Amino acid sequence: MAALIKFRTMPLMQRCVWNHYNKVSRTISTSKRNSDTATTACETKQEDKNWVSYGFDYTSKEEDTNVHHASFFFSVTLCLVFGGLAWTYAPDVHLRDWAQREAFLELRRREKAGLPPIDPNYINPSSVSLPSESELCDVEIVI
């Protein structure tokens, strides 16, 4: 009973390690009533009767595992990692950097010439034709 209470008060990580240790360790029985049988710590080879294929080869476990590892290496390492690096460091195909540089150059040129950064009459007012009052009627204009 005391061992059960002690086990319940252990931290979670300690309990996980304890459970794992109890599952993998095998001890030799020394009790007198079980003297005819003894368990020993030994390595036993598990058969492949519970083997589930990754879907690459259904007959050979070794070939299936090799192809599985190779496909994940090529897809993750080569495609995602090197593909991401190539995409990150590729040249600017949409010319966003060029447009920003041109905008800074134009602002510098206008500042040196003593002009405002943006001309209020960017479009010549005489070339704009506005509708008359009668054409607007009761249309609400929000400025």
N, C-alpha and C positions, 0 to 999 in steps of 0.2 A: 504494500500500500504506500509506503514511504517513497519507493522508487517511482510510482505512478505520479504522486504529488510533485516530486522533484522534476519529473519529465514534463509535466504541464507548466511548470513555472520557468522552464528554460526559454531563452529567446528563440525566435523563429529560426534564425540561421543556424544556431547551435543544434536545434532539434533536427533540421534537415541533414546536417553533417552526421549526427548520431544515428539517424535512420539509415543513411547510406552506409555507414560503417558496419552497422548490424547486418545489413543485407549482403555485403560483399565479404565479410570475414567468416571463416569457418573454423571451428575449434574442434579439438579432440575431446571426446567424451571420456571421462575418467571415473564415472560413477560405477559402483559395484553391481547394480542391478542391470546395467546395460554393458556389461563387460564383454559380451559376445560380439557386439557391434561397435565400430568406431568410425567417426567421420574425420577425414583429414583434409587439409588445405591442399588442393591440387588444381591444376589447370586442365579443364576439359574443353575439347573442341566442340563447339555447337554445330550441329548439322544445319544445312541450308533448307530445312524443310519449311521454315517460316519466312523464307526470303520473298520479298515483294519487289518486282522489277520497277525500275524508273521509267520504263517504256521504250528503251533504246534496243535492248536485246532480251528476249524472253527465255533463252536457253542457257546463257553463260552469265553468272553473277559478276565475274571479273570484267568481262567485256562491257557489260551494262554499266558497272561503276566507272570504268575508265571513260566511256563515252559521255556519261553524265557529268563527270568532273571536267572533261575537256569542253563540253558545250557551255557549262556555266563559266569556265575561265574565259572563253572567247566572248560570250555574250556580256558578262559583267565587266571584266577587266578591259578587254579591247574595245568593245562597243561603247559602254557607258563611260568608263574613265577616260580613255583616249579620245572618244567622240566628244565628250564634254569639254576636254581641253581644247580640241580643235575648234569647237563651236565658240568657246569663250574667247580664244585668242585669234579668231578669224578677222580679216579686214572688214571695215565698215562698208557693207554693200549698199546700204540705204543712204549713205552720205550724210548721216546725222552730224558727225563731227565736222564735216566740211561746212554744213549750213551754220553751225554755231560759230565756227571761225570766221565765216563771211559776215555774220551779224556783228561780231566784235570789231572787225575791221571797218565795217560801215559806221558803227557808233563812234569809233576813234576818228574817222574821217570827218563826220559831222561835227564832233566836238572841236576839232582843229579849225574847221571853217566857221565856227561860231553859230552853227545852226542848232535848232532844238533836236532832240533825239528822234522824234517822230513829227513830221510836218503836219499841222492841223489841216492843211489843204493838200492832202496826199493826192486826191483826185481834183482836177480843176472844177471849181463850182459852176462855171459856165457850161460845162459839158453834161451836167446832171439835170435831167428834166423831172420835176416833181409834179404830182397830180394837182389839179385845181381844187378849190374849196367845194365846188359843185360835184366833183367826182368822188370826193371823200364822203359826202353826206353825213351820216350819223356814225361813222366808224370812229371808235375810241382809239386815240393815239397816245401811247404811253412812252414817255421819253425818260 
